[in-house]
Amino acid sequence: GAGPAEKAREYERWMAEKLTPDLRAAEARRVQVERDLEAYRALRANLKVLQGQALTELDLLADLGADVHCSAHVPDARRVYVLVGLGFHVQCTVPEAVEVCGARIALLEARMQQCTREMAKIKAYIQIVLQGIRELHGLG
């Protein structure tokens, strides 16, 4: 069988090739979910302002991405399109859009918790592997 040094190298390789990339991917997913969550919270807040002021049309600065913005005129602000997932946008009234945002926020909060649990699990595996490596090197 393989000696302790060879076993330690196998664990180190597994950690480098599997656990560390898995942790990075989980962290990236969590960052994206966090961005989406903040966007829906901001949208809901803006929709509530729109709802409270009962505006039927408005002028705004639209974010096109990459720090590029343009002026936009919305002739009928009574109906809006909201991304509901999988690339689908749904046209709804402002009160309906507030509800949709609430549902998406709840879903994204659950995903955040799931990502956090996944990251904790991977970090625990990493700690176990590190402890095993230390023990194989006789440092444990």
TORGUZA-907210 format. One line per 10 residues: number of its first residue (from 1); their letters; for each residue x, z, y of C-alpha. Coordinates in Angstrom, 3 decimals. Example, Ala and Ser with C-alpha at 12.3 -4.5 7.8 and 13.67 -1.06 7.14 Angstrom:
REM residues 2
1 = as = 12.300 7.800 -4.500; 13.670 7.140 -1.060
//
This chain:
REM residues 140
1 = gagpaekare = 0.000 0.000 0.000; 0.919 -0.210 3.626; 2.905 2.618 5.139; 1.768 4.726 8.099; 3.578 2.518 10.630; 1.865 -0.620 9.286; -1.537 1.133 9.277; -0.952 2.245 12.877; -0.186 -1.384 13.878; -3.399 -2.539 12.150
11 = yerwmaeklt = -5.423 0.027 14.109; -3.677 -0.936 17.345; -4.389 -4.620 16.671; -8.054 -3.858 15.872; -8.369 -1.852 19.060; -6.751 -4.638 21.139; -8.663 -7.501 19.513; -12.062 -5.891 18.954; -12.747 -2.608 20.740; -11.128 -3.323 24.115
21 = pdlraaearr = -12.821 -6.753 24.516; -16.132 -5.230 23.362; -15.781 -2.511 26.009; -14.960 -5.064 28.721; -17.978 -7.170 27.717; -20.268 -4.113 27.761; -18.922 -3.139 31.202; -19.540 -6.688 32.488; -23.109 -6.616 31.133; -23.700 -3.272 32.838
31 = vqverdleay = -22.351 -4.610 36.168; -24.703 -7.611 35.945; -27.685 -5.406 35.090; -26.755 -3.144 38.017; -26.671 -6.170 40.371; -30.035 -7.380 39.108; -31.497 -3.890 39.461; -30.338 -3.611 43.078; -31.737 -7.078 43.840; -35.169 -6.185 42.457
41 = ralranlkvl = -35.171 -2.856 44.305; -34.341 -4.655 47.554; -36.984 -7.305 46.861; -39.614 -4.652 46.175; -38.724 -2.838 49.411; -38.934 -6.090 51.391; -42.229 -7.013 49.747; -43.673 -3.611 50.661; -42.682 -4.200 54.303; -44.268 -7.652 54.135
51 = qgqalteldl = -47.380 -6.133 52.555; -47.565 -3.336 55.126; -47.306 -5.734 58.078; -49.833 -8.176 56.551; -47.776 -11.171 57.659; -49.080 -14.570 56.664; -45.974 -16.491 57.753; -42.416 -15.551 58.559; -38.970 -16.770 59.534; -36.000 -15.473 57.623
61 = ladlgadvhc = -32.346 -15.985 56.774; -32.052 -17.232 53.183; -28.938 -16.479 51.123; -27.781 -19.664 49.382; -24.881 -17.904 47.665; -21.122 -17.799 48.326; -21.784 -16.166 51.714; -23.748 -19.214 52.905; -27.053 -18.577 54.702; -29.663 -20.764 56.343
71 = sahvpdarrv = -32.749 -20.242 58.453; -36.045 -20.696 56.667; -39.651 -20.806 57.784; -42.267 -19.646 55.293; -45.635 -21.058 56.416; -47.663 -19.083 53.849; -46.182 -15.703 52.959; -49.306 -14.536 51.140; -47.908 -15.915 47.862; -44.343 -15.599 46.619
81 = yvlvglgfhv = -42.361 -16.657 43.558; -40.670 -13.924 41.544; -38.131 -14.420 38.766; -39.645 -12.737 35.715; -36.842 -13.519 33.270; -35.423 -16.336 31.154; -35.330 -18.544 34.251; -39.092 -18.431 34.814; -40.547 -17.840 38.271; -44.158 -16.771 38.677
91 = qctvpeavev = -46.234 -17.376 41.779; -48.183 -14.281 42.762; -49.619 -12.423 45.694; -47.407 -9.919 47.483; -49.121 -6.887 45.837; -48.735 -8.565 42.433; -45.074 -9.265 43.201; -44.542 -5.568 44.001; -45.949 -4.753 40.548; -43.770 -7.383 38.867
101 = cgariallea = -40.727 -5.909 40.589; -41.688 -2.452 39.349; -41.907 -3.735 35.776; -38.547 -5.551 36.054; -36.951 -2.435 37.563; -38.185 -0.306 34.648; -36.835 -2.875 32.167; -33.468 -3.084 33.927; -33.185 0.718 34.117; -33.708 0.835 30.339
111 = rmqqctrema = -31.031 -1.852 29.926; -28.660 0.172 32.110; -29.141 3.172 29.835; -28.582 0.954 26.794; -25.351 -0.429 28.297; -24.169 3.080 29.152; -24.829 4.254 25.573; -23.055 1.195 24.168; -20.028 1.822 26.380; -19.934 5.497 25.369
121 = kikayiqivl = -20.056 4.527 21.693; -17.175 2.061 22.079; -15.136 4.611 24.049; -15.732 7.156 21.285; -14.475 4.645 18.693; -11.398 4.028 20.840; -10.700 7.779 21.004; -11.060 8.075 17.230; -8.707 5.125 16.680; -6.180 6.555 19.158
131 = qgirelhglg = -6.293 9.905 17.372; -5.765 8.122 14.023; -2.794 6.220 15.438; -1.276 9.464 16.774; -1.714 11.083 13.375; -0.139 8.100 11.606; 2.849 8.374 13.951; 3.002 12.092 13.183; 2.062 13.108 16.709; -1.432 14.408 15.913
//
